[in-house]
Amino acid sequence: MLKGDFTIIAVLFFLAGLVYLAVRKRKFFYLTISLIVLNLIPILLYEKTATHFYLTSMVVFFCLPFACGLAWLKEGIVLFYIKFIKPGISKRAAFLSLPQNTSNLTQCRKRKFIALKTVFFLFFFIAVTLFPLHLFAANFKAMDRSRDTYEYDYWAAAIESMKDDSIIISNSLTAHIPIYIDKFETGKNIEIIRNVDLDQIRAIVKENIGKRDIYYTDSYLPDLSQYFSVETYGTRFYKKDFRESFLIYKINDIKVDLIITAEPEKLDIDFGRKQTLVFTIQNNSKNILSMTSVELELPKALKLLQMDKSSDMESPPGLARGIYMWTAGPYQVQPGSAYKVALLVQADAKAHDEIKFRITTGNMYVEGPSVEVSIK
């Protein structure tokens, strides 16, 4: 029975309480009905869903008739006992026939009667509390959050092993938790950086690598292992019905750290003249730079004649959709070394445009500086 639905029982007590108020306390009956109806009007007319304020008010208004229904039940039990049960057992238990005036009765009979009333009210109280106790037991697991600290425990364990002044880069929905933990508990002066894109991450890593430990969560970020040398840190964050799952990684080194320069930085040339154009890729990383492709976009007013003798790129490019491309790589650049792409161009028409240059490495594009072209 405890597993059943007690709603119908609560409704019956509520209706019985309304009848009780209508018969014995009519003013309270009118007041209760008015409060319930007036509280329902804004919910039905103006609210899409019932707010906590209105729900709490309705529960309070329902409590009075519900309590009156319980009181009427108690009176009914007492009346049933007096009329049907008491006459049959009062001869065997004289204390059950205790009169209204008890001043002349012995203390023993008084104590027995008081004990009987206590037992009756105890059983009655247990009976009427079955409904709220059942609701509490049925919903405790769903409503209890006292032990739901998985997010906190995960981040607390992660921060515990981190060094002071570390950096955590995270776009996770839980990124506010390590901020709280470090500020109010660990005090390790860990910097938590949130809501960043790839370019911002690369700038942060380049500025701090070798100086501070850098960690990141892989939620809502591209695969950073193609740009940096990383290792997993700790276990995977996973919680049932949570919107995300992620791992924490530690960044140990930069795989791709390069600078592209152009010479000249601005090209002023007369019509028909030739000019050598040099793009230099400087590898500042400790790792070998492997370029899978090199792309050059020339304006239509410039014509590519040939590769210059000073160029490390000796093979001529292919042409696709107006872009010169070298795709026979990988073209490798040793750590600390430079790689030149030098070519001879000729001005074919008067124009004002720009030259674009970029390489592909680690599945990403690295743009070189744009060279402004002015042909007179």
N, C-alpha and C positions, 0 to 999 in steps of 0.2 A: 504493500500500500504506500510505503514511503517513496517508492519510485514513480507513483502515479502523478497525475496532474491535479494539484490542489486548487486550481483557479476557480472551479465551479463551487467549491466549498467557501472560498473567500467571497464570491459573489452572493451566495446564499446568506452568509452572515451580514453582508452589506445591506441587502434588501430587507432582511429581518430587522436590522437596526433602523432603517428608514421608517418601517412600519411602527416600530417602537417609539421613535421620535414623533411620528404623526399622531399617535394615540395619546402619549403621555407628555411630550414636550413639543408642542406644536410650533412655538416660536423658534426653537432650535432647528426644527425640521425645515421651516421656511428659509432660515438663514443658511443652512447647509446646502439646500437645493440651489439657492441664489448664487452662492459662492462657486459651486461646481459649474453651473450654466455660464456664469460670467467669465469664468476662467477658460472655458472651452471656446468661447467666441473668438478671441484673438488667434487661438491655435487653428481653428477651422477656416478662418477668413484671411488671415494675414501671414501665417507661418507655413512653410513647406514641410518642416519637421518640428516636432515638439522639442523645445529647448529644455535644458536641465531646470531652469527656473520654473517653467510651467509644470513640468513633471513633478517636481518637489511640492509645488503648491497643491496639485491634484492629490498626491499621496496624503498630505496633511488633511485635506478636506474629506477624504474617504475614511480617515482614521476614526472620526467621531461616530458615524453610523456603524462602522465595523465594530467598535468597542461596545456600542449599545446593543448590537446583535449578540455579542458574547455575554453581556450582562443579562439579556433576556434568556439566553440559554441557561445561565446559572440559576436564574429564578425558576425556570421550568424544571430543572433538575431538583431543586429544593422542594418545589410544589409536588412533583411526582413522588419524591421520597416521603413527604408528610402524609399524602393521601393513600398511597398504596404499599409502601415498604415499612414505614414506621409502625403502623398498627400491628403488624404481624410479628415484629421482633422486639417491641418495647417491653413485653412481659418478661422476656429473657434477659434483656439488658436495660435495667431501670433507668440508667443515666441518659438513655436516648429520649426519655420522656421529660427531660428537664424543663420546668416551667419558666415563664418569663422572669418572675421574681426569684432569684437564686440566693437571696441573703440568708435563708434558713437552711440551705443544703450543706451537706458535708463537703469538705475540701476534696475528698477522694472522688466524689461524683462530679464535682466541678472540673477537676483535672482530666477525668475520662472524657467529658463532653468537649472540653477544649482540644484534647488530643484528636478526637474524632473530626472536629471542624478543621483542624490543621491538616489532617490526612486528606480530607475532601478537597480543600482548596489547593493542596499540593498536586493531587491528581488532576484537578481542573486546570491548574496552571500549566502542567506538562502537556495536557491535551490541546490547549489553545496555542501553545508555542510550537506545536509540530509543524505548522505551515511555514513560519519564518525560518525555523531550523532546517526544514527540508530545502527551502530556497537557498539558504546559506551553504548547505552541504553540496547541492547540485551545481551551484555556480562558483564555488570557491576556487576551483582549479582554473577556470577561465578568467576570473577577476584578479586572482592573486598575482601581484608583481613584486612581492617582497624578496623573492630569490631570482628574479629575472635580471641578472646583472652580467650577462654574457659579454655585451659590448664593452662594459667597463673592465671586466676581468681580462679580456683580450688585450686591450690597449695598456692596461696597467702592467701586464706581464711583458709586453713588448718594450715599453719605456724603461722598465726595471733594468734591462740588460744594455741599454744604450748609454753611450758616453755623454758627459756634459757638453753643452753647446752644439749638439747634433742638429740636423735639419730633417724634418719630415715633410715631404711634398705629397699632398693628398687631395683628391677631388671627391673622396668618399663622403657619404651621408653621415658617417660617424666621426668625421675629422674634428668636430668640436670637443669630443671627449678627451683626446690627449692634451688639448689646451687646458682644460680644467685640471686634469691629473698633474700636469707639470707645474701649473701655477699654484695650486693649493696643497699638493701632496709631496711630489718628488723634488721640486725646486731645482731641476737640472739645467734650467735655462735653454730648453729645447725649443727651437723655432719651428712652428707648424705653419706651412705655407699652403693656402687653399686656393682653389678655382684658378688654376694656371693652365696655359696652353704649352705646346711643344717648344716654341721659341723662348718662352719665359723659363721653361725648365732647363733648356740648354744654357741659357745665360747664367742661371743660378748655379748649375753644376760647374761651369767653367770658372766662375768666380771663387767657388769654395772647395773644389776638389783638392785633396791633399792637405787642407787646412781644418776641415770639419767633416765628420761622418755624415753622409747624405743617404736618406732612406726615402722610398716612395711606395705608394699603394698603386696597384695596377688597375683599379676601377676607374672607368671613364677616361682612360689614357691609352695612347697607342703603345705598341710593343717597344719599350725603350731599350731592350737588349740589343737592338740593331744599331743603336747610337752609343751605348755605354756598356762597359764590362760590369755585369751585375751578378749577385748571388741572392738566393732566397733567404729570408730572415724570419724564423718562426714558422708557425703553422698557418693554414688557410683560415680566414674568417668565413664562417658559414653558420647561418642561423635559419631555421625553417621559417618560411613565409616572410623572410626579410628580402628587400628588393635587390640586394647586391651581395656578391661574394668576392673576396679579393685576397691577394697575397702581399706581404711587405717584402720589398727588395732593398738591398744595400748596393749603392753605386760605388764601385772600386776604382774605375778609371774611365777615361773618355776614349771611345774607339775612333770617333771622327772628330778631329780638331784641326781645321785648316783655314787658311786665308787665301782668297783669290784677289789678285791685283791686276790692273790693266795698264798698259803703256802704249801710247799715251792715254792719259785719263780723259782728255777731250781731243777730238780729231777735227782740225781745221785744214781743209785740203781744197785745192783748185781743181776745176773740171779737167779730167784727163790725166791727172797726176797719180803716181803710185805711192803707197805708204805701207810700211811694215807695222803690223799690229801684233802685240805680244800679250798673252794672258799667262800669268804665273800662278801655279797652285802650290802653296807652301804647306807642307804637312807638319803641324806642330804637335802631333800626337806621338806617343811612345810605340804605337802600333803602325804596321804597314798600311798605307792608304791604298785601297783597291777601288779604282773607278771603273764601273761597268760601261759607262757611256760618257761622251763629251758632246755638248751641243753648242752651236754658234748660229745666232740669228742676225743676218746682215740686212740692212735696208736695201731696197731694190736699186738704189742709186750707186751702190758699191758692188763691185764684181771681185770674187775670189779668183786670184790668178794661180797661186801655187803655195806650197808650204815653204817657209823660210829655212835657210840652212841652219839657223840657230835653234830650230824647234826640236824638242824631244819627241814630239809627235811627228813621225816621218810620213806616215801613210796619208793619202788624200781622203777627205770625208765623202760620205754619201749625201744625197739630197732627198729630203722627204718633206713635202708640204712647205717648201721654202726655207727649211731649216737644215743647215749642214750638221751632219752627225757622224761621230766616230763610235762604232759599236763593236769593233773586233777585239775588245779588251778581254780580260781586265787589264787596265793600265795601272801599274803599281808605282807608288812613291814611298821610298824608305823614310823611316822616322827622322825628322829634322831636315829632310831634303826638299827640293823644289822640282817642279815639272813644268816645262814651258810648252805652250802651244803658240807658235809664231807663224804668221802667214802674211802673204803679200796681197794687198787689195788695190783696186784702181777705181777712181771716181768716174762714173759713167754719165751722171746727170746732176744738175743742180738740185740740192735738197737740204732739208734740215730734219734729221731723224736720230735714231740711236741704235747702238749695237748691244745685243744681249748675249750673255755667255753663262753656261751652267754645266755642272757635272752631276752624275748620278753615282752615289756610293751608299752602301748599307741600306738599299731600298728607299733612299730619300734623295731629293734634289737639293743641291747647294748652289745658290745663285751667286754669280760674280757681279762686280760692279757694272752698271750700264755706262757705256761710252757715248757721249753726245757727239753727233757727227754734223758738221756744217760744210757743205760743198758749195763753193762759189763759182 
